[in-house]
Amino acid sequence: MQSTDAINNQTFMMDFFHNGLTTMFILIALVVGVSLPILFFPKISFSVTRKY
């Protein structure tokens, strides 16, 4: 994106970092959502895929 207008550049940067932060927060929430049950209930979470 090439623009000489300072307001357009500032808007682009704000949108870029807003989208980046939103993506990072969603990824962290997904990692936490997967990790917590495994950490708190290891026997139950591994017995789902194992017979013994």
N, C-alpha and C positions, 0 to 999 in steps of 0.2 A: 504494500500500500504506500503510495507516494503522494504526499500532499504538502503544500507549502503553508496551509492555513494552520495556525497554532491551535485554534479551538478544535479543529478536526483531529489533529494529532493528540491532543489531550484527551478527547473523547475516546479515541481508539485505544490509548494506553489504559484508561480507566476501565473500558470494557474488557480488554485483554486480561488485566489483573483480577477483575471481578470474576470472570469465567474461570481463571486459573485457581483462585481461592475456593470457588464453589466446587470445582472438580476435586481439589485436594481434600476438602472436608467430606465429600461423599465417599472418596476412596478410604479415608481413615475410618469413617462410620462402617463401611463394609468390612474392613479388616477387624475392627473391634467386634462387630456382630458375629463374625465367624469364630474369632479367637475365644471370646468369653465362654461359650458353652463347652468348648474343648478344654479350657483350663479349669472350669468349675465342675464339670461332670465328665471326667476322662473315661470312666468305666462305661457309662451309658453311651457316650459319643462313639467309642470304638467298638462297642458290642453291636452296634447297628450294622456294621460291615463284616463282623466276625461271628462264627457260630459258637465259639468257646469263650 
